[in-house]
Structures are given as structure tokens and as C-alpha cells.
Amino acid sequence: MSRQFANTAACSLIDEEILKKAVFEQTLHDQAKSIAKTEGIHFDEVLKIRLEYKHIVKIDHLWDFTSLTRLDLNNNIIERMEGLDSLMNLTWLNLSFNRIEKMEGLESLQRLELLNLSNNRISVIENMDGLEKLSHFFIANNLLEQLDNVLYLRKFKNLFTLNLFGNPVSKENYTFFIAAYFPNLTCLDYRLLNEKTKNEAAVKYHYIIEEMRHNELQKQQADDAEQSRKAELQSHTDAFVEFLNGAHLFNSMFNDDPEAETIQSVTGVDHLVRTYPLFLHQMVELCMKLFEIGLAEHKRRQTEVNSFFSGQTRAVTDHQQKASQILAKFEQQHQEVSWEEDNDIYNKNIREIADATLKKVATESPEDDMPEEVKMLFSDKDSVMDALVTGHDNHLLKINDRETQLVARVSAWKVSLIKEVGNWNYLNAGNPIYIFYKDDKPLLHLSQS
């Protein structure tokens, strides 16, 4: 009956007038109503509101209800789940008896415990990952067809009441299937799941459940490993030395060299190429040295910063000096690391080989086994020199870009730190009080008295 009424009634939108009327009628006692008439209604203080049977077509104008814990929008003609972003304290949401086809817009509702979407047009359970506190979920009389899709709900460890009645997914083995895959569930379709049903279901689906648990464990381990990898990379990034613990910089120097393959086929270059492993080893050693210095210095910086902001009573100037000393030492150690020297030696050697090859080609006595593309390249001295210069410049550019990036980020960190620890105001001339700020908020007060 309610659905038929919603289909024939005129549509309406949520506006301030509807909201004020609902709050005034539902949540305020007599004295509060008198005050509200005089001073107005404060939406940010409202905890519950019911907006059912109002022919609403769209969820809107709820951004001021930041304290709301319960919202009833059932028995309307709403088609989309939207406009809920500001309701971060919501624990109860009833959207049953509407026209919703897709589950969405739930990202901000991390405190939600009850969600009622029964009697809609939903065919897939999805987009609920953030609802970790969900304990009651009602999605009866929708269009769910796949039992495998229901297994999406296994991630909600607090779920103990579930209603799937009236969906195509409901069938003869439905109760045993749900009882087996959701051992913590106590109520299904408004009926208690007794121990006998749970035990029979556990026996019937024993092997399948064990395999699923094994797969879930493997996936969890893989996810944990990926999170660990990301955390490690983030720690390297925070220390400004990401991808310096290996051959990444060396490989990037040669990957973008357009003439590298052609030049490497020149007689004599093969001997030089055989020195690549040594060159690579030396480069990686230098990178690892800088990498370890960066991590150590980052740890020391973090210790200094954390000790300051935890309330220790060291003076501002001491913190500035120590931070400067740490950065100065770091920069000095970094300047001692030279990547360019080995690259210059490599460039000098390959130039000598190129000069010799140019002479052979010029005197029309190149080796018979020299590839034609090499002969063509070395028939023009300018082209050869341009290729060598381009390759050398590309190598230096890679090194310089990485060095510039590192130094710039260190400098930016230094400026940010000094700004945080040195941003004080004199509140009075007779007895200056220093106020230290972090993220534009007062953090520590020091007085000279």
C-alpha cells in the first residue's frame, strides 16, 4: 500500500522548511519549542529525525546535521543513495521502501550499525567496505540473485542480524548456506539460528568453508605484505631516499639513451661493456651509502622533532641549532658522494673508442663484421659526437635531477621545521610569552618569568 501511494503522490524535495518542521514536531519538548521559535533551531544539535512518507525523491540539505545518529527516510521515492557525507555520527539509516538500484554514498558512515535497504531494486551488495561496525543489515525484497555476492558480508565481524528474505537468492539450501558461511550470525530473516542448524550447516559445508578460510587467510597475508611494502616505501620517501637502495638510478641512466645499443656494437665497446658490472657495483654502493645515511638522519630528525613536540622544555634556539647541525651534516655527507666521477670515466673511454672507429671508417678500413647501422652512424663524425654528448648529458641529467630533488626536499623540510619551532608572538613587552604553533594551532607556551 505504501509503495502504491508513493507512486501516485506528488514528488517533493528535502528543504529547510521540511527539516525545521520535522525537528520541531519530533524532537523538541514544549519548553524547547518556545526557545526554538525565538532563537531558531540548531540542526547540528539534532540527534534523530524521521522523514518517512513525504514523497521525497532526493536526499539533500542534510549537511548541517553533523550530530545526527538516526535517520529514517523509508517509504519515499528516493532513487539514489547520496547526500550522506556529513552524517559521520550516524548509527541508524533506514532507506527501505524506495526506488534505489545501487548501493553507494556510504563512505563517510563509519559508525553505522544498522542499515535497512529492504524493498528497493538493488541487485548487488557493494560499496560497504567502511562499515566496520555494522551489526544489523536488512535487504529483503530486492533483486539479489547470487549467493556468492552475499559472501561479501563476511568481512563484517560484528554482523549478527541479516534479512535477505524475498530475494531471488533465497532457495531451499539458503538457510544452511548462510548459517555455514556466517557462523557468528544469530538472526536470519527475523528468525533465530539455533545451534542445531548451525552444526548441520557446518558439517554440510565443512570442506568448502575450510577452503574459503584458507583462501581468505592467503589473501589477508598478501594484503598485509602489500601494506608492509607500501609502509616501507613510505618510510624511504619520508627520508627522501626512495629507490636508492639498489640499481634503480643506474638503470634509469641507460634506459633512456637512444643510441646506447648502436654504440655498444662498436668494436672495443664490448670490452667496456664488460666493465658495466663493476661500474654498476660502484654505483649501487654509493646509492646504498646515501640510502643508509638518509634513513639514519630521518630517524634522528624524527627523534628530535617528536621530543620537542612532546613537551620537553628545551629552548627554541637549541632546537633550531640542532636541526641545522643535523641537516648540515647530512648535506655534507651527501656532497661527499659523487656519482658523476665514474660516469665521466665511462664517457672518456667510450669517446676514445669512438674516435678510433671514426678513423677506421674514414680510411675505408672498417672491420668486416661491423654492422651496417654502425658503419652508417660512424660515417658522420658530427652524428657520432652528438650521440655521445646526448648519452653523457642524459646520464648527468638523471643524476642531477635526483640530487636536486633530494636537496630541495631536505631544504623544504628544514624550512617547515624552523617555521614550526620558531613561530612565536610577543604578547606583552614586560614579560614576553612565546607561543609555539603546529598546524596553526597553539601547542606550547613558554614564559621568561
Secondary structure, 3 states (H helix, E strand, C coil): CHHHHHHHCCCECCCHHHHHHHHHHHCCCHHHHHHHHHHCCCHHHCCEEECCCCCECCCCCCCCCCCCCEEECCCCCCCCCCCCCCCCCCCEEECCCCCCCCCCCCCCCCCCCEEECCCCCCCCCCCCCCCCCCCEEECCCCCCCCHHHHHHHHHCCCCCEEECCCCCCCCCCHHHHHHHHCCCCCEECCEECCHHHHHHHHHHCHHHHHHHHHHHHHHHHHHHHHHHHHHHHHHHHHCCCCCCCCCHHHHHHHHCCCCHHHHHCCCCHHHHHCCHHHHHHHHHHHHHHHHHHHHHHHHHHHHHHHHHHCCCCCCHHHHHHHHHHHHHHHHHHHHHCCCHHHHHHHHHHHHHHHHHHHHHHHCCCCCCCCCHHHHHHCCCHHHHHHHHHHHHHHHHHHHHHHHHHHHHHHHHHHHHHHHHHHCCCCCCCCCCEEEEEECCEEEEEEECC
